Amino acid sequence: MRILLSSLAATVGVIAFMNFTGGAQPLQSVPDAMDNAQAPVVAELFTSQSCSSCPPAEAYFAELTGREDVIVLEWHVDYWDRLVHGRAGSWKDPYSDAAYTKRKRDYNRPQRGTGAVYTPHAENNGTQEKIGRRRSELEAHLQPARHATADVLTETKGAQSVVNVSDYVMPLKRSADVIQLTLLPDQTTHVPRGENRGVTLTSKNIVLSAKQIGTYSGTADAFAFAAPQDGQGCAIIVQERRGAQLGPILGATYCR
């Protein structure tokens, strides 16, 4: 995407907003939640240090890390890195990654029927999206998964860490990805250039890397993974995918 003017960022957001209801295609059908057991809510935020609308969303998601029933993941997209904001110049988010922009697009296709992007973008359990800066909407949006989930638990056996995923309520037509996420728990950054020039940002649970450690068919299974380094956090998610489309998160946990 070639970006010449900073105002194009607003245009991208408007185009994306206009496409919220466009032609989304369903993925694999999973059953509704069948009992009162509640898996953690997986709250994802797609953001950028060069997005002036994003700091309020990041502040709210930082608050959510204090809740035991919520797993917070902050993904930094890269398309803001190329924007030039007049004399403020541009700012390359040091945590941005093209793979995280792709993840955002892979949500857009089944949910909104478009590859258009906007930030801040919030996701709930891999099935619902909202504009990340609208706090009241987000609070109503963060509900337990309406679909069935599997229990996901981590344990350490000697020098090895293992994640155990329980049986699903039915066999899956397609295997789901088991993904280990390495997290930066707490980061404060003073942004010297770009749209947020002079702003100090405090972020929680920035995703540093995402690694698939296995596939899950719906039958109880265990997967080995490397424990995070000192100063890093870790989360495991089990998520349905079909090609370039992401589906519901079937289970998740922080690494304990």
HUSUL-V201022 format. One record per residue. N is the residue number from 1. SS is DSSP state (~ for helix, > for strand, _ for the rest). OMEGA is omega as a letter, one per 30 degrees, with the letter a starting at -180 (* if undefined). BURIAL is I if it has 9 or more other C-alpha atoms within 8 Angstrom, else O. Layout:
n:N ss:SS omega:OMEGA burial:BURIAL
n:N ss:SS omega:OMEGA burial:BURIAL
This chain:
n:1 ss:_ omega:l burial:O
n:2 ss:_ omega:a burial:O
n:3 ss:_ omega:a burial:O
n:4 ss:_ omega:a burial:O
n:5 ss:_ omega:a burial:O
n:6 ss:_ omega:a burial:I
n:7 ss:_ omega:l burial:O
n:8 ss:~ omega:l burial:I
n:9 ss:~ omega:l burial:I
n:10 ss:~ omega:l burial:O
n:11 ss:~ omega:l burial:O
n:12 ss:~ omega:a burial:I
n:13 ss:~ omega:a burial:I
n:14 ss:~ omega:l burial:O
n:15 ss:~ omega:l burial:I
n:16 ss:~ omega:a burial:I
n:17 ss:~ omega:a burial:O
n:18 ss:~ omega:a burial:O
n:19 ss:_ omega:a burial:I
n:20 ss:_ omega:a burial:O
n:21 ss:_ omega:a burial:O
n:22 ss:_ omega:l burial:O
n:23 ss:_ omega:a burial:O
n:24 ss:_ omega:l burial:I
n:25 ss:_ omega:a burial:O
n:26 ss:_ omega:l burial:O
n:27 ss:_ omega:l burial:O
n:28 ss:_ omega:l burial:O
n:29 ss:_ omega:l burial:O
n:30 ss:_ omega:a burial:O
n:31 ss:_ omega:l burial:O
n:32 ss:> omega:l burial:O
n:33 ss:_ omega:a burial:I
n:34 ss:_ omega:a burial:O
n:35 ss:_ omega:a burial:O
n:36 ss:_ omega:l burial:O
n:37 ss:_ omega:a burial:O
n:38 ss:_ omega:l burial:O
n:39 ss:_ omega:l burial:I
n:40 ss:_ omega:l burial:I
n:41 ss:> omega:l burial:I
n:42 ss:> omega:a burial:I
n:43 ss:> omega:a burial:I
n:44 ss:> omega:l burial:I
n:45 ss:> omega:l burial:I
n:46 ss:> omega:a burial:I
n:47 ss:> omega:l burial:I
n:48 ss:_ omega:l burial:I
n:49 ss:_ omega:l burial:I
n:50 ss:_ omega:a burial:I
n:51 ss:_ omega:a burial:I
n:52 ss:_ omega:l burial:O
n:53 ss:_ omega:a burial:I
n:54 ss:_ omega:a burial:I
n:55 ss:~ omega:l burial:I
n:56 ss:~ omega:l burial:O
n:57 ss:~ omega:l burial:I
n:58 ss:~ omega:l burial:I
n:59 ss:~ omega:l burial:I
n:60 ss:~ omega:l burial:I
n:61 ss:~ omega:l burial:I
n:62 ss:~ omega:l burial:I
n:63 ss:~ omega:a burial:O
n:64 ss:~ omega:l burial:I
n:65 ss:_ omega:l burial:I
n:66 ss:_ omega:a burial:O
n:67 ss:_ omega:a burial:O
n:68 ss:_ omega:a burial:O
n:69 ss:_ omega:a burial:O
n:70 ss:> omega:l burial:I
n:71 ss:> omega:a burial:I
n:72 ss:> omega:l burial:I
n:73 ss:> omega:a burial:I
n:74 ss:> omega:a burial:I
n:75 ss:> omega:a burial:I
n:76 ss:> omega:a burial:I
n:77 ss:_ omega:a burial:I
n:78 ss:_ omega:a burial:I
n:79 ss:~ omega:l burial:O
n:80 ss:~ omega:a burial:I
n:81 ss:~ omega:a burial:I
n:82 ss:~ omega:a burial:I
n:83 ss:_ omega:l burial:I
n:84 ss:_ omega:a burial:I
n:85 ss:_ omega:l burial:I
n:86 ss:~ omega:a burial:O
n:87 ss:~ omega:l burial:O
n:88 ss:~ omega:l burial:I
n:89 ss:_ omega:a burial:I
n:90 ss:_ omega:l burial:I
n:91 ss:_ omega:l burial:I
n:92 ss:_ omega:l burial:I
n:93 ss:_ omega:a burial:I
n:94 ss:_ omega:a burial:O
n:95 ss:_ omega:a burial:O
n:96 ss:_ omega:a burial:I
n:97 ss:_ omega:l burial:I
n:98 ss:~ omega:l burial:I
n:99 ss:~ omega:l burial:O
n:100 ss:~ omega:l burial:I
n:101 ss:~ omega:l burial:I
n:102 ss:~ omega:l burial:O
n:103 ss:~ omega:l burial:I
n:104 ss:~ omega:l burial:I
n:105 ss:~ omega:a burial:I
n:106 ss:~ omega:l burial:I
n:107 ss:~ omega:a burial:I
n:108 ss:~ omega:a burial:I
n:109 ss:~ omega:l burial:I
n:110 ss:~ omega:a burial:I
n:111 ss:~ omega:a burial:I
n:112 ss:~ omega:l burial:I
n:113 ss:_ omega:a burial:I
n:114 ss:_ omega:l burial:I
n:115 ss:_ omega:a burial:O
n:116 ss:_ omega:a burial:I
n:117 ss:_ omega:l burial:I
n:118 ss:_ omega:l burial:I
n:119 ss:_ omega:f burial:I
n:120 ss:_ omega:a burial:I
n:121 ss:> omega:l burial:I
n:122 ss:> omega:l burial:I
n:123 ss:> omega:l burial:I
n:124 ss:> omega:l burial:I
n:125 ss:_ omega:l burial:I
n:126 ss:_ omega:a burial:I
n:127 ss:_ omega:a burial:I
n:128 ss:> omega:l burial:O
n:129 ss:> omega:l burial:I
n:130 ss:> omega:l burial:I
n:131 ss:> omega:a burial:I
n:132 ss:_ omega:a burial:I
n:133 ss:_ omega:a burial:I
n:134 ss:_ omega:a burial:O
n:135 ss:~ omega:a burial:I
n:136 ss:~ omega:l burial:O
n:137 ss:~ omega:a burial:O
n:138 ss:~ omega:a burial:I
n:139 ss:~ omega:l burial:O
n:140 ss:~ omega:a burial:O
n:141 ss:~ omega:a burial:O
n:142 ss:_ omega:l burial:I
n:143 ss:_ omega:l burial:O
n:144 ss:_ omega:a burial:I
n:145 ss:_ omega:l burial:I
n:146 ss:_ omega:l burial:O
n:147 ss:> omega:l burial:I
n:148 ss:_ omega:l burial:I
n:149 ss:_ omega:l burial:I
n:150 ss:_ omega:l burial:I
n:151 ss:_ omega:l burial:I
n:152 ss:> omega:a burial:I
n:153 ss:> omega:l burial:I
n:154 ss:> omega:l burial:I
n:155 ss:> omega:l burial:O
n:156 ss:> omega:l burial:O
n:157 ss:> omega:a burial:O
n:158 ss:_ omega:a burial:O
n:159 ss:_ omega:a burial:O
n:160 ss:> omega:l burial:I
n:161 ss:> omega:a burial:I
n:162 ss:> omega:l burial:I
n:163 ss:> omega:l burial:I
n:164 ss:> omega:l burial:I
n:165 ss:> omega:a burial:I
n:166 ss:_ omega:l burial:I
n:167 ss:_ omega:l burial:I
n:168 ss:_ omega:a burial:I
n:169 ss:_ omega:l burial:O
n:170 ss:_ omega:l burial:O
n:171 ss:_ omega:l burial:O
n:172 ss:_ omega:l burial:O
n:173 ss:_ omega:l burial:O
n:174 ss:_ omega:l burial:O
n:175 ss:_ omega:l burial:I
n:176 ss:> omega:l burial:I
n:177 ss:> omega:l burial:I
n:178 ss:> omega:a burial:I
n:179 ss:> omega:l burial:I
n:180 ss:> omega:l burial:I
n:181 ss:> omega:l burial:I
n:182 ss:> omega:a burial:I
n:183 ss:> omega:l burial:I
n:184 ss:> omega:a burial:I
n:185 ss:> omega:a burial:I
n:186 ss:> omega:a burial:I
n:187 ss:> omega:l burial:O
n:188 ss:> omega:a burial:O
n:189 ss:> omega:l burial:O
n:190 ss:> omega:a burial:O
n:191 ss:_ omega:a burial:I
n:192 ss:_ omega:a burial:I
n:193 ss:_ omega:l burial:I
n:194 ss:_ omega:a burial:I
n:195 ss:_ omega:l burial:I
n:196 ss:_ omega:a burial:I
n:197 ss:_ omega:l burial:I
n:198 ss:_ omega:a burial:O
n:199 ss:_ omega:l burial:O
n:200 ss:> omega:a burial:O
n:201 ss:> omega:l burial:I
n:202 ss:> omega:a burial:I
n:203 ss:> omega:l burial:I
n:204 ss:> omega:l burial:I
n:205 ss:> omega:l burial:I
n:206 ss:> omega:l burial:I
n:207 ss:> omega:l burial:I
n:208 ss:> omega:l burial:I
n:209 ss:> omega:l burial:O
n:210 ss:> omega:a burial:I
n:211 ss:> omega:l burial:O
n:212 ss:> omega:a burial:O
n:213 ss:> omega:l burial:I
n:214 ss:> omega:l burial:O
n:215 ss:> omega:a burial:O
n:216 ss:> omega:a burial:I
n:217 ss:_ omega:a burial:I
n:218 ss:_ omega:l burial:I
n:219 ss:_ omega:a burial:I
n:220 ss:_ omega:a burial:I
n:221 ss:> omega:l burial:I
n:222 ss:> omega:a burial:O
n:223 ss:> omega:l burial:I
n:224 ss:> omega:l burial:I
n:225 ss:> omega:a burial:I
n:226 ss:_ omega:l burial:O
n:227 ss:_ omega:l burial:O
n:228 ss:_ omega:l burial:O
n:229 ss:_ omega:l burial:O
n:230 ss:_ omega:a burial:O
n:231 ss:_ omega:l burial:O
n:232 ss:> omega:l burial:I
n:233 ss:> omega:a burial:I
n:234 ss:> omega:l burial:I
n:235 ss:> omega:l burial:I
n:236 ss:> omega:l burial:I
n:237 ss:> omega:l burial:I
n:238 ss:> omega:a burial:I
n:239 ss:> omega:l burial:I
n:240 ss:> omega:l burial:I
n:241 ss:> omega:l burial:I
n:242 ss:> omega:a burial:O
n:243 ss:_ omega:a burial:O
n:244 ss:_ omega:l burial:O
n:245 ss:> omega:l burial:I
n:246 ss:> omega:l burial:I
n:247 ss:> omega:a burial:I
n:248 ss:> omega:l burial:I
n:249 ss:> omega:a burial:I
n:250 ss:> omega:l burial:I
n:251 ss:> omega:a burial:I
n:252 ss:> omega:l burial:I
n:253 ss:> omega:l burial:I
n:254 ss:> omega:l burial:I
n:255 ss:_ omega:a burial:I
n:256 ss:_ omega:* burial:O
